Amino acid sequence: MEQLDLIEEITRNDGSRYYEISNIDQNGIAELAADHGAIKSVRILQLNIPRTKALIEYEKYINDTYDLQTLTNEDDWKNPKWVEWEKPKGKILDAYNMVLKANRIG
């Protein structure tokens, strides 16, 4: 299970932006995805975000729902596949928004 501890801003190829709660490994995958043209850019906005109940709930959802790529897997960093994580309405979207609000993002 990966711990999420930072917030980044992702710029899609169409120029639209969104925030993601991530970690340094996933940020590295995002940087590689930008290098490969899957997204336009990524930048870290906040490091070491507090481990709140909302963060832990969102983190569990991400770990349970997605097969996270890692920089320790050569296939992942040679051919990064960009997946924009869904945030279903209800407790997951609420937890995501709570983490952003607590960190004064958005």
N, C-alpha and C positions, 0 to 999 in steps of 0.2 A: 504494500500500500504506500503510495507516494503522498508525502505531506505537501500541501500547498502553502506557500509563504510569501508570495509577492503578487502584485497587480501590474498587468501590462496593458498597453494600448496596441491593438492590432489594426493596421490599415489594410483593408481589402484592396484587391486590384482595381475595383471600381471607384476607389477613393473614400468610401464610407469607412467608418471606424467603430470599433466596439472594445470593451474592456474584458479582460479575462483574468481570473484568479488562477495563478499558476505556480511554478517553481523554477529554479534555475535550469534544471534538465529540460523541462518543456519549453522554456524560453530559448534554449539552444536549438531545439527542434524548430521553433518558430523562426529563428535567425536563418537556419538552413533552408526552411521553406521559402523565406523571402529571397535568399540567394538563388533558389531554383525557380522563382517566379510564381509560386503558388499563392503568395500574398505580397503586398507591396512593401510593408515594413512592420516592425515591432519595436516597441520601446518600453522599458521598465519605468513605471511611475512610482511604485512604493515597494520597498523591501521589508522583510521581517514583520509582516502584518500580524496582529495579535491573534492567538488561537482561541477565537470565540466559539460559542456553541453553533452559531450560524456558519462559520468557516468549516467546522468539523462536519456539519450536515452536508454542505456543498461538496466538500472533499470526498466524503463517503460515496455520494452519488457519482461523482466523476470516476473514482476508482472502480466502482461496481459496474458502470455503464460503458466505459471506454477501455480499449486495449492501448495503454499509453506507450508511445514510442520512447526510446531511451538512447542517450548518446553512447552508452556502453554496448549497444547492438549495432554492429557495422552496417547492416542493411538499412536500419533506421536513419543513420546519418548520411549514408551515401544516396539514399532515395527517400527523403522525408515526404510523408503523405500528410497534407494539411487537412485536419478535421476540425471544423468549428463546432465546439461543444454546445449542444442544445440545452436550454434552460426552461424546462417545462413549467407552465403556470402552476401556482400553488406553493407548497413549502420550499421547493428548490429555487424557483425564481425569487421568492421572498428572502431566502437565505443569501442568495447572490447579491440582491439589492441591499440587504442589511450590511454585508461586508463592505460593499462599495461606500455606502453612506458613513459607516463607522470610520472609514479611512479618508473621508472627504474627497471621494472620486466620483465624478459624473454629475 
